[in-house]
Protein backbone atom coordinates (compact mmCIF):
# COMPACT_ATOMS: atom_id res chain seq x y z
CA UNK A 1 0.00 0.00 0.00
CA UNK A 2 2.83 2.42 0.78
CA UNK A 3 4.12 1.98 -2.78
CA UNK A 4 0.83 3.42 -4.04
CA UNK A 5 0.58 6.01 -1.25
CA UNK A 6 4.16 6.87 -0.17
CA UNK A 7 3.02 9.56 2.28
CA UNK A 8 1.54 6.79 4.42
CA UNK A 9 4.97 5.23 5.01
CA UNK A 10 5.77 7.42 8.02
CA UNK A 11 2.26 7.12 9.42
CA UNK A 12 2.13 3.33 9.23
CA UNK A 13 5.65 1.85 9.22
CA UNK A 14 8.73 2.06 11.40
CA UNK A 15 12.34 2.18 10.18
CA UNK A 16 12.38 -1.63 9.87
CA UNK A 17 9.36 -1.33 7.54
CA UNK A 18 7.11 -3.01 10.13
CA UNK A 19 3.64 -1.81 11.03
CA UNK A 20 3.77 0.65 13.93
CA UNK A 21 2.37 -0.82 17.14
CA UNK A 22 -0.29 1.84 17.58
CA UNK A 23 -1.74 1.33 14.08
CA UNK A 24 -4.50 -1.22 13.56
CA UNK A 25 -5.28 -2.53 10.10
CA UNK A 26 -8.47 -4.41 9.39
CA UNK A 27 -9.15 -6.47 6.27
CA UNK A 28 -12.89 -6.70 5.69
CA UNK A 29 -13.51 -6.14 9.39
CA UNK A 30 -10.88 -8.57 10.71
CA UNK A 31 -7.88 -7.27 12.68
CA UNK A 32 -4.67 -8.06 10.77
CA UNK A 33 -2.86 -9.91 13.62
CA UNK A 34 -5.76 -12.35 13.83
CA UNK A 35 -5.73 -13.28 10.13
CA UNK A 36 -4.16 -16.62 9.30
CA UNK A 37 -1.35 -15.13 7.17
CA UNK A 38 -1.25 -11.77 9.02
CA UNK A 39 0.53 -9.13 6.85
CA UNK A 40 1.12 -11.73 4.12
CA UNK A 41 -2.64 -12.05 3.53
CA UNK A 42 -3.48 -11.87 -0.17
CA UNK A 43 -6.23 -9.34 -0.70
CA UNK A 44 -9.31 -10.03 -2.78
CA UNK A 45 -10.82 -7.44 -5.09
CA UNK A 46 -13.79 -6.86 -2.79
CA UNK A 47 -11.75 -6.65 0.46
CA UNK A 48 -12.10 -3.40 2.39
CA UNK A 49 -8.97 -2.11 4.12
CA UNK A 50 -9.53 0.01 7.25
CA UNK A 51 -6.64 1.72 9.03
CA UNK A 52 -6.99 3.10 12.55
CA UNK A 53 -4.29 4.92 14.50
CA UNK A 54 -4.46 4.70 18.26
CA UNK A 55 -6.56 7.37 19.92
CA UNK A 56 -5.22 8.48 23.25
CA UNK A 57 -2.20 9.73 25.08
CA UNK A 58 1.41 8.87 24.75
CA UNK A 59 4.45 10.74 23.65
CA UNK A 60 4.17 12.02 20.12
CA UNK A 61 7.13 12.88 17.95
CA UNK A 62 7.45 16.55 17.10
CA UNK A 63 7.05 17.14 13.37
CA UNK A 64 8.77 20.04 11.65
CA UNK A 65 9.01 21.53 8.17
CA UNK A 66 12.11 23.18 6.73
CA UNK A 67 12.31 24.97 3.38
CA UNK A 68 15.18 26.43 1.40
CA UNK A 69 16.80 27.10 -1.96
CA UNK A 70 20.06 25.65 -3.21
CA UNK A 71 22.15 27.16 -5.97
CA UNK A 72 24.88 25.60 -8.08
CA UNK A 73 23.80 22.00 -7.74
CA UNK A 74 22.11 20.04 -10.49
CA UNK A 75 18.75 18.65 -9.43
CA UNK A 76 19.84 15.12 -10.36
CA UNK A 77 22.85 15.32 -8.03
CA UNK A 78 20.68 16.56 -5.16
CA UNK A 79 18.30 13.63 -5.74
CA UNK A 80 21.26 11.24 -5.74
CA UNK A 81 22.52 12.66 -2.42
CA UNK A 82 19.07 12.38 -0.88
CA UNK A 83 18.69 8.80 -2.11
CA UNK A 84 22.05 8.01 -0.49
CA UNK A 85 20.63 9.30 2.81
CA UNK A 86 17.11 7.88 2.43
CA UNK A 87 15.09 5.16 0.86
CA UNK A 88 13.58 5.95 -2.48
CA UNK A 89 12.37 8.48 -4.97
CA UNK A 90 8.72 8.18 -5.87
CA UNK A 91 9.16 9.72 -9.31
CA UNK A 92 7.50 13.01 -8.38
CA UNK A 93 10.63 14.85 -7.23
CA UNK A 94 10.12 13.47 -3.75
CA UNK A 95 12.56 11.41 -1.70
CA UNK A 96 11.35 9.47 1.34
CA UNK A 97 13.67 8.52 4.16
CA UNK A 98 13.39 7.17 7.70
CA UNK A 99 11.22 9.75 9.46
CA UNK A 100 11.45 12.42 6.75
CA UNK A 101 10.31 13.39 3.27
CA UNK A 102 11.96 15.88 0.89
CA UNK A 103 10.21 17.53 -2.04
CA UNK A 104 12.40 19.26 -4.60
CA UNK A 105 11.58 21.54 -7.51
CA UNK A 106 13.85 23.10 -10.11
CA UNK A 107 13.21 26.82 -10.36
CA UNK A 108 14.33 29.61 -12.67
CA UNK A 109 18.08 30.11 -12.87
CA UNK A 110 19.69 32.74 -10.65
CA UNK A 111 21.16 35.43 -12.88
CA UNK A 112 24.08 37.62 -11.86
CA UNK A 113 25.31 39.74 -14.75
CA UNK A 114 25.96 37.37 -17.63
CA UNK A 115 26.18 34.32 -15.34
CA UNK A 116 23.31 31.88 -14.85
CA UNK A 117 23.24 29.40 -12.00
CA UNK A 118 20.68 26.62 -11.57
CA UNK A 119 18.49 26.67 -8.46
CA UNK A 120 16.41 24.11 -6.62
CA UNK A 121 13.74 24.77 -3.99
CA UNK A 122 13.30 22.08 -1.38
CA UNK A 123 11.05 21.37 1.57
CA UNK A 124 11.80 18.79 4.22
CA UNK A 125 9.19 17.56 6.64
CA UNK A 126 9.25 14.88 9.26
CA UNK A 127 10.26 14.08 12.80
CA UNK A 128 12.37 16.89 14.27
CA UNK A 129 15.31 14.69 15.26
CA UNK A 130 15.35 12.88 11.89
CA UNK A 131 15.11 16.13 9.88
CA UNK A 132 17.91 17.72 11.92
CA UNK A 133 20.10 14.68 11.31
CA UNK A 134 19.26 14.70 7.59
CA UNK A 135 20.19 18.38 7.28
CA UNK A 136 23.55 17.74 8.99
CA UNK A 137 24.29 14.79 6.68
CA UNK A 138 23.16 16.71 3.60
CA UNK A 139 25.35 19.70 4.55
CA UNK A 140 28.39 17.40 4.54
CA UNK A 141 27.58 16.25 1.01
CA UNK A 142 26.85 19.77 -0.23
CA UNK A 143 30.19 21.11 1.08
CA UNK A 144 31.89 18.88 -1.51
CA UNK A 145 29.82 20.46 -4.27
CA UNK A 146 30.18 24.03 -3.08
CA UNK A 147 26.43 24.67 -2.94
VENJOZI-V62973 format. One line per field, one symbol per residue. phi: phi as a letter, one per 40 degrees, with the letter a starting at -180 (. if undefined). Layout:
# VENJOZI-V62973
phi: ???
This chain:
# VENJOZI-V62973
phi: .cccbcccdccbbcccfbccccbbbbbfgbcdcccdbfccdcccdccbcbbbccbichcccccbbbbabbbgbcdccccccccccbbabcgbfbbbbcgaabbbacbddcbbgccbbcbbcabbbicdcccdcdccccdccccccgc
